[in-house]
Each structure stands twice: as C-alpha cells, then as structure tokens.
Amino acid sequence: MSSVQETSETGDRSNPAIELFATIRNSVTLTIALLGVILFVAGFIINTGVWAAIYAVWGTALFLFGVTAYAIIWWQRH
C-alpha cells in the first residue's frame, strides 16, 4: 500500500522567514525600506568620512519612506 499525504493550501503554514522575504520581494515600498537598511549598515561599517554620513542619512530616509508608505497603503486596503 502506498500512502498519499494530503495537504490543503489553506492549512499549510510555510516558514515565517520565507513568508517575510516573499512579502518584501513583492512590495516595492518594503524593498525601498530594505535598501535603506542596507545603506545605513554600509554607513555604519564605513564609520568615517562624508560617505558614512551620506549613507546613514539616505538609509534612514529610505527606510522611513518605505515603511511609512507601506503602512499607509496597508491601512487604506484594510
């Protein structure tokens, strides 16, 4: 006898990390926010000079813009 495993699309819960990456990948505003985090970290790693400050400011601005835009769009849809 062979056993067949039945799964339903609504009952399965995939890995939360995969769901998070899928949400970010499918959202332009969250992708912008992620780019902001990457720029901020790059500025933190550089840690000296004008470019470190520029990356930190741009990163912060992009992060705040992305998260705020995502929140506004989410709020309007719900």
GUDRENPA-526688 format. One record per residue: residue in three letters; residue number from 1; x, y, z of N, C-alpha, C in turn. Coordinates in nm, 2 decimals, padded with zeros to 4 digits. Layout:
<recs>
<residuo ALA; num NUM; n_X X; n_Y Y; n_Z Z; ca_X X; ca_Y Y; ca_Z Z; c_X X; c_Y Y; c_Z Z>
...
</recs>
This chain:
<recs>
<residuo MET; num 1; n_X 00.08; n_Y -00.12; n_Z 00.00; ca_X 00.00; ca_Y 00.00; ca_Z 00.00; c_X 00.09; c_Y 00.12; c_Z 00.00>
<residuo SER; num 2; n_X 00.05; n_Y 00.22; n_Z -00.08; ca_X 00.12; ca_Y 00.35; ca_Z -00.08; c_X 00.04; c_Y 00.45; c_Z 00.00>
<residuo SER; num 3; n_X 00.10; n_Y 00.53; n_Z 00.07; ca_X 00.03; ca_Y 00.63; ca_Z 00.15; c_X 00.05; c_Y 00.76; c_Z 00.07>
<residuo VAL; num 4; n_X -00.06; n_Y 00.83; n_Z 00.06; ca_X -00.06; ca_Y 00.96; ca_Z 00.00; c_X -00.09; c_Y 01.07; c_Z 00.10>
<residuo GLN; num 5; n_X 00.00; n_Y 01.17; n_Z 00.11; ca_X -00.02; ca_Y 01.27; ca_Z 00.21; c_X -00.10; c_Y 01.38; c_Z 00.14>
<residuo GLU; num 6; n_X -00.21; n_Y 01.41; n_Z 00.21; ca_X -00.30; ca_Y 01.52; ca_Z 00.16; c_X -00.27; c_Y 01.65; c_Z 00.23>
<residuo THR; num 7; n_X -00.26; n_Y 01.75; n_Z 00.15; ca_X -00.24; ca_Y 01.89; ca_Z 00.21; c_X -00.33; c_Y 01.98; c_Z 00.15>
<residuo SER; num 8; n_X -00.37; n_Y 02.08; n_Z 00.23; ca_X -00.46; ca_Y 02.18; ca_Z 00.17; c_X -00.38; c_Y 02.31; c_Z 00.17>
<residuo GLU; num 9; n_X -00.41; n_Y 02.39; n_Z 00.08; ca_X -00.34; ca_Y 02.52; ca_Z 00.06; c_X -00.37; c_Y 02.61; c_Z 00.18>
<residuo THR; num 10; n_X -00.48; n_Y 02.61; n_Z 00.23; ca_X -00.52; ca_Y 02.70; ca_Z 00.34; c_X -00.46; c_Y 02.65; c_Z 00.48>
<residuo GLY; num 11; n_X -00.44; n_Y 02.52; n_Z 00.49; ca_X -00.39; ca_Y 02.46; ca_Z 00.62; c_X -00.24; c_Y 02.46; c_Z 00.63>
<residuo ASP; num 12; n_X -00.17; n_Y 02.47; n_Z 00.53; ca_X -00.02; ca_Y 02.47; ca_Z 00.54; c_X 00.03; c_Y 02.60; c_Z 00.58>
<residuo ARG; num 13; n_X 00.13; n_Y 02.60; n_Z 00.66; ca_X 00.20; ca_Y 02.72; ca_Z 00.70; c_X 00.34; c_Y 02.70; c_Z 00.67>
<residuo SER; num 14; n_X 00.39; n_Y 02.78; n_Z 00.58; ca_X 00.53; ca_Y 02.77; ca_Z 00.54; c_X 00.62; c_Y 02.85; c_Z 00.64>
<residuo ASN; num 15; n_X 00.75; n_Y 02.84; n_Z 00.62; ca_X 00.84; ca_Y 02.90; ca_Z 00.71; c_X 00.82; c_Y 03.05; c_Z 00.72>
<residuo PRO; num 16; n_X 00.81; n_Y 03.11; n_Z 00.84; ca_X 00.79; ca_Y 03.26; ca_Z 00.85; c_X 00.89; c_Y 03.34; c_Z 00.78>
<residuo ALA; num 17; n_X 01.02; n_Y 03.30; n_Z 00.78; ca_X 01.12; ca_Y 03.37; ca_Z 00.71; c_X 01.10; c_Y 03.38; c_Z 00.56>
<residuo ILE; num 18; n_X 01.05; n_Y 03.27; n_Z 00.51; ca_X 01.02; ca_Y 03.26; ca_Z 00.36; c_X 00.91; c_Y 03.36; c_Z 00.33>
<residuo GLU; num 19; n_X 00.81; n_Y 03.36; n_Z 00.42; ca_X 00.69; ca_Y 03.45; ca_Z 00.40; c_X 00.74; c_Y 03.59; c_Z 00.41>
<residuo LEU; num 20; n_X 00.83; n_Y 03.62; n_Z 00.50; ca_X 00.88; ca_Y 03.76; ca_Z 00.51; c_X 00.95; c_Y 03.80; c_Z 00.39>
<residuo PHE; num 21; n_X 01.04; n_Y 03.72; n_Z 00.34; ca_X 01.12; ca_Y 03.75; ca_Z 00.22; c_X 01.02; c_Y 03.76; c_Z 00.10>
<residuo ALA; num 22; n_X 00.92; n_Y 03.68; n_Z 00.09; ca_X 00.83; ca_Y 03.69; ca_Z -00.02; c_X 00.75; c_Y 03.82; c_Z -00.01>
<residuo THR; num 23; n_X 00.71; n_Y 03.86; n_Z 00.11; ca_X 00.64; ca_Y 03.99; ca_Z 00.12; c_X 00.73; c_Y 04.11; c_Z 00.08>
<residuo ILE; num 24; n_X 00.85; n_Y 04.10; n_Z 00.12; ca_X 00.94; ca_Y 04.21; ca_Z 00.09; c_X 00.97; c_Y 04.21; c_Z -00.06>
<residuo ARG; num 25; n_X 00.99; n_Y 04.10; n_Z -00.12; ca_X 01.02; ca_Y 04.09; ca_Z -00.26; c_X 00.90; c_Y 04.13; c_Z -00.35>
<residuo ASN; num 26; n_X 00.78; n_Y 04.11; n_Z -00.30; ca_X 00.66; ca_Y 04.15; ca_Z -00.38; c_X 00.61; c_Y 04.29; c_Z -00.35>
<residuo SER; num 27; n_X 00.68; n_Y 04.37; n_Z -00.26; ca_X 00.64; ca_Y 04.50; ca_Z -00.22; c_X 00.75; c_Y 04.60; c_Z -00.26>
<residuo VAL; num 28; n_X 00.72; n_Y 04.70; n_Z -00.34; ca_X 00.82; ca_Y 04.80; ca_Z -00.38; c_X 00.86; c_Y 04.88; c_Z -00.26>
<residuo THR; num 29; n_X 00.76; n_Y 04.92; n_Z -00.17; ca_X 00.79; ca_Y 05.01; ca_Z -00.06; c_X 00.88; c_Y 04.93; c_Z 00.04>
<residuo LEU; num 30; n_X 00.85; n_Y 04.81; n_Z 00.07; ca_X 00.94; ca_Y 04.73; ca_Z 00.16; c_X 01.07; c_Y 04.71; c_Z 00.10>
<residuo THR; num 31; n_X 01.08; n_Y 04.69; n_Z -00.03; ca_X 01.21; ca_Y 04.68; ca_Z -00.09; c_X 01.29; c_Y 04.81; c_Z -00.08>
<residuo ILE; num 32; n_X 01.23; n_Y 04.92; n_Z -00.09; ca_X 01.29; ca_Y 05.05; ca_Z -00.06; c_X 01.34; c_Y 05.06; c_Z 00.08>
<residuo ALA; num 33; n_X 01.26; n_Y 05.02; n_Z 00.17; ca_X 01.29; ca_Y 05.02; ca_Z 00.32; c_X 01.42; c_Y 04.93; c_Z 00.34>
<residuo LEU; num 34; n_X 01.42; n_Y 04.81; n_Z 00.28; ca_X 01.53; ca_Y 04.72; ca_Z 00.29; c_X 01.66; c_Y 04.78; c_Z 00.23>
<residuo LEU; num 35; n_X 01.65; n_Y 04.85; n_Z 00.12; ca_X 01.76; ca_Y 04.92; ca_Z 00.07; c_X 01.81; c_Y 05.03; c_Z 00.16>
<residuo GLY; num 36; n_X 01.72; n_Y 05.10; n_Z 00.23; ca_X 01.76; ca_Y 05.19; ca_Z 00.33; c_X 01.84; c_Y 05.13; c_Z 00.45>
<residuo VAL; num 37; n_X 01.79; n_Y 05.01; n_Z 00.49; ca_X 01.87; ca_Y 04.94; ca_Z 00.60; c_X 02.01; c_Y 04.91; c_Z 00.55>
<residuo ILE; num 38; n_X 02.02; n_Y 04.86; n_Z 00.43; ca_X 02.15; ca_Y 04.82; ca_Z 00.37; c_X 02.24; c_Y 04.94; c_Z 00.36>
<residuo LEU; num 39; n_X 02.19; n_Y 05.06; n_Z 00.32; ca_X 02.27; ca_Y 05.18; ca_Z 00.31; c_X 02.31; c_Y 05.22; c_Z 00.45>
<residuo PHE; num 40; n_X 02.22; n_Y 05.22; n_Z 00.55; ca_X 02.25; ca_Y 05.26; ca_Z 00.68; c_X 02.37; c_Y 05.17; c_Z 00.74>
<residuo VAL; num 41; n_X 02.35; n_Y 05.04; n_Z 00.72; ca_X 02.46; ca_Y 04.95; ca_Z 00.77; c_X 02.59; c_Y 04.97; c_Z 00.70>
<residuo ALA; num 42; n_X 02.58; n_Y 05.00; n_Z 00.57; ca_X 02.71; ca_Y 05.04; ca_Z 00.49; c_X 02.77; c_Y 05.16; c_Z 00.55>
<residuo GLY; num 43; n_X 02.69; n_Y 05.26; n_Z 00.59; ca_X 02.75; ca_Y 05.38; ca_Z 00.65; c_X 02.81; c_Y 05.35; c_Z 00.79>
<residuo PHE; num 44; n_X 02.74; n_Y 05.26; n_Z 00.86; ca_X 02.79; ca_Y 05.22; ca_Z 00.99; c_X 02.93; c_Y 05.14; c_Z 00.98>
<residuo ILE; num 45; n_X 02.94; n_Y 05.06; n_Z 00.87; ca_X 03.06; ca_Y 04.99; ca_Z 00.85; c_X 03.17; c_Y 05.08; c_Z 00.81>
<residuo ILE; num 46; n_X 03.15; n_Y 05.18; n_Z 00.72; ca_X 03.25; ca_Y 05.27; ca_Z 00.68; c_X 03.30; c_Y 05.35; c_Z 00.80>
<residuo ASN; num 47; n_X 03.20; n_Y 05.41; n_Z 00.88; ca_X 03.23; ca_Y 05.47; ca_Z 01.01; c_X 03.31; c_Y 05.60; c_Z 01.01>
<residuo THR; num 48; n_X 03.37; n_Y 05.64; n_Z 00.90; ca_X 03.44; ca_Y 05.76; ca_Z 00.90; c_X 03.42; c_Y 05.83; c_Z 00.76>
<residuo GLY; num 49; n_X 03.42; n_Y 05.96; n_Z 00.76; ca_X 03.42; ca_Y 06.04; ca_Z 00.64; c_X 03.28; c_Y 06.08; c_Z 00.60>
<residuo VAL; num 50; n_X 03.27; n_Y 06.15; n_Z 00.49; ca_X 03.15; ca_Y 06.21; ca_Z 00.44; c_X 03.05; c_Y 06.10; c_Z 00.39>
<residuo TRP; num 51; n_X 03.11; n_Y 06.00; n_Z 00.33; ca_X 03.02; ca_Y 05.89; ca_Z 00.27; c_X 02.95; c_Y 05.81; c_Z 00.38>
<residuo ALA; num 52; n_X 03.01; n_Y 05.80; n_Z 00.49; ca_X 02.94; ca_Y 05.73; ca_Z 00.60; c_X 02.82; c_Y 05.80; c_Z 00.64>
<residuo ALA; num 53; n_X 02.84; n_Y 05.94; n_Z 00.65; ca_X 02.72; ca_Y 06.02; ca_Z 00.69; c_X 02.61; c_Y 06.02; c_Z 00.59>
<residuo ILE; num 54; n_X 02.66; n_Y 06.03; n_Z 00.46; ca_X 02.56; ca_Y 06.03; ca_Z 00.35; c_X 02.48; c_Y 05.90; c_Z 00.35>
<residuo TYR; num 55; n_X 02.55; n_Y 05.79; n_Z 00.36; ca_X 02.48; ca_Y 05.66; ca_Z 00.36; c_X 02.39; c_Y 05.65; c_Z 00.47>
<residuo ALA; num 56; n_X 02.43; n_Y 05.69; n_Z 00.59; ca_X 02.34; ca_Y 05.69; ca_Z 00.71; c_X 02.21; c_Y 05.77; c_Z 00.69>
<residuo VAL; num 57; n_X 02.23; n_Y 05.89; n_Z 00.64; ca_X 02.11; ca_Y 05.98; ca_Z 00.62; c_X 02.02; c_Y 05.93; c_Z 00.51>
<residuo TRP; num 58; n_X 02.08; n_Y 05.89; n_Z 00.39; ca_X 02.00; ca_Y 05.83; ca_Z 00.29; c_X 01.93; c_Y 05.70; c_Z 00.33>
<residuo GLY; num 59; n_X 02.00; n_Y 05.62; n_Z 00.40; ca_X 01.94; ca_Y 05.49; ca_Z 00.45; c_X 01.83; c_Y 05.52; c_Z 00.54>
<residuo THR; num 60; n_X 01.84; n_Y 05.61; n_Z 00.64; ca_X 01.74; ca_Y 05.64; ca_Z 00.73; c_X 01.62; c_Y 05.70; c_Z 00.65>
<residuo ALA; num 61; n_X 01.64; n_Y 05.79; n_Z 00.56; ca_X 01.53; ca_Y 05.85; ca_Z 00.48; c_X 01.46; c_Y 05.74; c_Z 00.40>
<residuo LEU; num 62; n_X 01.53; n_Y 05.65; n_Z 00.33; ca_X 01.47; ca_Y 05.55; ca_Z 00.25; c_X 01.39; c_Y 05.45; c_Z 00.34>
<residuo PHE; num 63; n_X 01.44; n_Y 05.42; n_Z 00.46; ca_X 01.37; ca_Y 05.33; ca_Z 00.55; c_X 01.24; c_Y 05.39; c_Z 00.59>
<residuo LEU; num 64; n_X 01.25; n_Y 05.51; n_Z 00.64; ca_X 01.13; ca_Y 05.58; ca_Z 00.69; c_X 01.03; c_Y 05.60; c_Z 00.58>
<residuo PHE; num 65; n_X 01.07; n_Y 05.63; n_Z 00.46; ca_X 00.98; ca_Y 05.64; ca_Z 00.35; c_X 00.91; c_Y 05.51; c_Z 00.31>
<residuo GLY; num 66; n_X 00.99; n_Y 05.41; n_Z 00.30; ca_X 00.94; ca_Y 05.28; ca_Z 00.27; c_X 00.84; c_Y 05.22; c_Z 00.37>
<residuo VAL; num 67; n_X 00.87; n_Y 05.23; n_Z 00.49; ca_X 00.78; ca_Y 05.18; ca_Z 00.60; c_X 00.66; c_Y 05.26; c_Z 00.61>
<residuo THR; num 68; n_X 00.67; n_Y 05.39; n_Z 00.60; ca_X 00.55; ca_Y 05.48; ca_Z 00.61; c_X 00.46; c_Y 05.46; c_Z 00.49>
<residuo ALA; num 69; n_X 00.52; n_Y 05.45; n_Z 00.37; ca_X 00.43; ca_Y 05.43; ca_Z 00.25; c_X 00.36; c_Y 05.29; c_Z 00.26>
<residuo TYR; num 70; n_X 00.44; n_Y 05.19; n_Z 00.30; ca_X 00.37; ca_Y 05.06; ca_Z 00.32; c_X 00.26; c_Y 05.06; c_Z 00.42>
<residuo ALA; num 71; n_X 00.28; n_Y 05.13; n_Z 00.53; ca_X 00.18; ca_Y 05.14; ca_Z 00.64; c_X 00.06; c_Y 05.21; c_Z 00.59>
<residuo ILE; num 72; n_X 00.08; n_Y 05.32; n_Z 00.51; ca_X -00.04; ca_Y 05.39; ca_Z 00.46; c_X -00.12; c_Y 05.31; c_Z 00.36>
<residuo ILE; num 73; n_X -00.05; n_Y 05.24; n_Z 00.27; ca_X -00.11; ca_Y 05.15; ca_Z 00.17; c_X -00.19; c_Y 05.04; c_Z 00.24>
<residuo TRP; num 74; n_X -00.12; n_Y 04.98; n_Z 00.34; ca_X -00.19; ca_Y 04.87; ca_Z 00.41; c_X -00.31; c_Y 04.92; c_Z 00.48>
<residuo TRP; num 75; n_X -00.30; n_Y 05.04; n_Z 00.55; ca_X -00.41; ca_Y 05.09; ca_Z 00.62; c_X -00.53; c_Y 05.12; c_Z 00.53>
<residuo GLN; num 76; n_X -00.50; n_Y 05.18; n_Z 00.41; ca_X -00.61; ca_Y 05.21; ca_Z 00.31; c_X -00.68; c_Y 05.08; c_Z 00.26>
<residuo ARG; num 77; n_X -00.60; n_Y 04.97; n_Z 00.25; ca_X -00.66; ca_Y 04.85; ca_Z 00.19; c_X -00.74; c_Y 04.78; c_Z 00.30>
<residuo HIS; num 78; n_X -00.71; n_Y 04.80; n_Z 00.43; ca_X -00.79; ca_Y 04.73; ca_Z 00.53; c_X -00.88; c_Y 04.83; c_Z 00.59>
</recs>
